[in-house]
């Protein structure tokens, strides 16, 4: 366990859901506040890719956000435990990441943006959660334990690294490895190139047209998710849309992976990866075999879409 003021760099650290769920719930809302800023300021990109965050060596970033002729970006630093706003004009502003309500976080962040000359307005209802308290009224979520946030970041850093290795094997259309603040998951999505049937939608506080645009084409998607009260453990997941016949009963590896009918996904517990003698290989096996089942059962043109061999990097 990290000592106060130190940085825990344990590879694949434990992340028990019940232990950190209060910090998780608060962070989920804080990231939604920041994510909605990127959402309203950035031109729409297919499948909502313009809204996502990216893993850095210290946490999560929006990447540059346009605001007229200037840009700014917002970064969660889970090592120094601060929120950093940096601008193309050189000005910066920081906020401490500490236990405080979502309402207080929202108020201070928008005051700091205004001080920097960035007038931004967002819809303050959270997305993809059942009990959606408007940010300016949310006093219920107010916990930030630095050690828990640090562990979460180090899990993301490991998952991001392996997911990028998996992504490199595919030369068809593929998303970046990116963090969706609505679902609070790190994901990468491969596309067959064919259109998909209309998605039914139904995600809480998310317009159906957004979901339908996100799933406009056939996908095989995978990623990391910290869990929720219905599945109270961190997991790696993999699914296909539309789900081809036979997918849910297909055999995948490792043996600990299983199809979860409630979520419509193959699930591999994070602890199975963390405690493996070869975590990278275990996770890559899960990602590869679930993709292969989706692609084969869905009759994807794998010969065209996959890279036969990775090129060697130039010196």
Buried (B, 14 or more C-beta within 10 A) or exposed (E): EBEEEEEBEEEBBBBBBEBBBBBBBBBBBBBBBBBBBBBEBBEEEEBBBBBBBBBBEBBBBBBBBEBEEBBBBBBBBBBEBBBBBBBEEEEEBBBEBEEBBBBBBBBBBBEBBEEBEBEBEBEBEBBBBEEBBEBEEBEBBBBBBBBBBBBBBBBBBBBBEBBEBBBEBBEBBBBBBBBBBBBBBBBBBBBBEEEBEEBEEEBEBBEEEBBBBBBBBBBBBBBBBBBBEEBEBBBBBBBBBEBBEEBBEBEBEBEBBEBBEEBBBBBBBBBBBBEBEEBBEBBBBBBBBBBBBBBBBBEBEBEEBBEEEEEEEEE
